[in-house]
Amino acid sequence: MTRTVQQLFDLSGKSALITGGSRGLGLQMAHALGEAGARVMLSARKEDELEQAVAELQAAGIDARWIAADCSQEDQTRRLADRTLERMGAIDILVNNAGASWGAPAELHPVAAWDKVMNLNVRGYFILSQQVANGWMIPQKRGRIINVASIAGLNGNPPGMQTLAYNTSKTAVLGFTRTLAAEWGRYGITVNAICPGFFRTRMANVLIDTLGEDKMKAAAPLGRLGDDEDLKGITLLYASEAGKHVTGQWLAVDGGTSVVLGAA
């Protein structure tokens, strides 16, 4: 029988791993998955922030736990996947969200900073996806991978933004998403990306304050920045059976900013 909408979006019995999950967009996505019934494993570098995030999720009735890991380091990334499988028994949903940025004019951008951004934002996504797929999704012939890109991967920079490595990395994430979806569809794995616009997160706060929050709101057709609910819907669609026929796609969640900039 055809399932109801509630059944299609229900994640009961599913297990999810969210990197960069201790705060900001990752924590919002963890709430979305947990509220739909999934067990969630958060990962980030700082144990104290992970403890606080897990306490917040547990207070909301969500089955949550954490493992500290630096996903710019291959050994820690592979260990994260293996330990999550040991503790949860499955990774049905992988959210690649951990990320870094660096602000500098292109002509002065440090090579070490370029490598730092690329190692976490692109290489880390690849290593963790590969480890999770080989360890669980491919043998089970099912899985959901959600990659967090950015509208910064769709356009060039405003003159004051100066985030060459970050923008380049997020463009790479979109290519990674589409190529991986094409290769792994035969295993029943969907791979999709979210392109957030401007949200008040720790990473984005300095940029928003530098460019001017009111100016950035005025540039968006909806006249607002993203809030603590705006990624929940697309996260749940990509993670659930409601999105089982969607793969290799990206969606900008940005109040229409990318439309004005001509990317969508």
N, C-alpha and C positions, 0 to 999 in steps of 0.2 A: 504493500500500500504506500501511496505517496505520504511522506512525512509532513507534519505540521511545521510551521515556522519555528515554534518553540523547540521542537525536536531537532531541527536542522542546526540551530545555533547552540544547542546544549553540548557542553564539553565535559560532562560527567564521565569519570573514568580515564580522562586524558591527562598526560603529564607534559609540562612545558618548561623549557629552559630559556631564561631571559638574561642576556648579558647587558651590562650597564643598567642593571635592574634596581639599584639601590635608591634612585631618585629620578626626578624629571620624567622624561618621556618613557623610559623603561619601566619605572614604577607604575605609571599610568596604564601601560600595556599589561603589566602583571595584574593589576586590579581587574582589568577587563576580562582576562583569561580566567582568573580565579573566581570572579563573580558569576561566570558562566559554568563553573563547576570543575575546572581543571585544578590539579595540583601543580604548584609552581616552585621552581628552583631559581633563585636569584643569584647572579654573580656580578661582582665588581672587585675593585682592588682593595677597598677599605672595609675592614671587618666591622668597625663601629657603625658605619652607615648601613651596612647590610643588616646588622642586628636591629637597628631602628626600623628599617623598611619591613623586615619580616614581622616585627611586632605590630606594625600598622596593619599589615595584611591579615595577620592572625586575629586582630581585634575586630576585623570586618568579617570574620568567619571563614577565611580562606586558608586552605592547607598550604603553608609556605615554609620554606627552609632556604639555606644559603650555603654557598661555597665561594671563598675568596679566590680570585685568579686574575692575572694580568694577561689579557687576550692579545697583547702585542708580542708575547713570548710563546713560542711553539710548544715547549714542554708543558707549560702551565695550561695552555689551551687544550691540548690533547688530554691532559690529566683531568681537566674540568669535565669533559665529555664522559670519560670513563667513570669518574666518581659519581657523576649524576646518574648514570645507568646503574651503578652499584646500589645507590641509595633509593632510587625511585623505580627501578625495574624497566623503565621505558623513557624515551624522549619522543613523544608524538609531535610536538610543536617546538621549533627552534626559532627564537627571536634574536637575530644578530643586531644588536643596538649599541654596544660599547663603541665609543668614538672619541676622537681628539681633534682639536683644531689648533691653528697657529696664525697669528696675524702679522704680516710683514709685506712690504712692497715686493713684487716679483723679482726685481733686480737685486734685492737684498735678502731674499728668503734663505735661511740657513739650510744646508743640505741635511744636517742632522735632524732638524725640525721636519723637513719633508719626509724623511725616513720614518720618524716617529708617527706621523699622521698616517702614512701609507701602511705601516706595519699593523696598526690597530684597525684602521677603517676598511682595509681591503684584504690584506694578507690574513688577518685574524678571522675575518668572515669565511674565507676559503678554508682555512685549516679546521675550524670548528664544524663547518658544514660537512666537510669530508669525513671527519671523525664520527660525527653523529650519524651520518648516512651509512657508513660502513658498519658502525656498531649496532644500529637499530633499524633505521628506516628502510634501507635496501633489503635486508633479510625479511622484514615484515611486509614489504611491498606497499608501504604507505608512509605518509609524513607530510608535514607542513613546515616550510621554511619562510620566514618573514624577515626581509632585510630592510633596515632603516636607512634610506638614502636621504635626500634633501632637495628642496627646490634649488639649492645652490649647485646641484648637479645638472640643472636644466638650462642655466643661463650663465653669462659672464658676471663679473662683480660690479656692483655700484662702485664708483671711484674710492669711496672711503672704507670699503669692506676689507680688501686686501687679504683674502684667504685662498690663495692659489692652490695650496696643497689640499685643503679641505674640499674645495669645489671639484678639483680633479679626482679626488678619492670617491666622491659621491657620484660623479659621472661613471667611474669605474664600477661602482656597486650596481648601477642600472644595467650595464653590459654583462656583469657577472650574473645578475638575476635572470636575464633573458636567456643567456647561454646555458646556465645550469638547468633552467626549466626545460629547455629543449632536450638536454641529455638525460635528465632523470624522470621525465614523464613516464617512461616505460616501467619505472618502479613504483608508480602510484604516488610520487612525491610532487607536490605543487611548490613553486618558488615564486614569490611575489615581493614587491617593494612598496614601501610607503615613503612619500616625499613630504615631510613636514615643512611648513613655512616657519614663521617666527613665533616661538613660544617663549615664555618667561622661564628659562632654565638657567642653571648655573653657568653652562657653557655659553649661552646666548646673551646673558644679561649685559656684559660689557659692550658687545656689539650693538644691542638695542639702545643702550644709554648713549653710545657714541653717535649713532645715526639719528637718534631721537625717536622715542616711542610714538609721539603724536604724528610725526611725519610718516612713520612706517604704517601706522593705522590708516592714515589718510590715503596711502598708496594702494591699499587693499580694497577691492570692491565692497566687501562686507564691513569695512571700517573697523576691524578688530584684530587683535593677536589671538593665537590659539590659547585654549584654556585646558583645565585638568580633565575634560571629558572628550575633547575633540578627536583623539586617536582611538577611542574605545570601539567605535562602530566598525571601522575598517579593519582593526586588529581582529575582531571577532569574526568578521566575514572571511578573512584570509585563513583563519585558524580552524574554522568549523566546516561541517558538511555543507553548509549554505554556499561555501565558495569552492566546492569540489571540482567545478568545471572552469575555474579561473587559474591560470598559471602564466608566468612570464610577463606579468603586467605591473605597472606602477600607477599610483594615484597620488596626486598632490593634495595635501590637506593644509591649505594655506590662505583661506579666506578669499581666494581668487587672485592673489598676487601674481602668480605665474601667468595667468591669462593676460593681465595688463602688460607683463614683460614679454609676451609673445611666445611662450614656451608651450602652452597647452592648446 
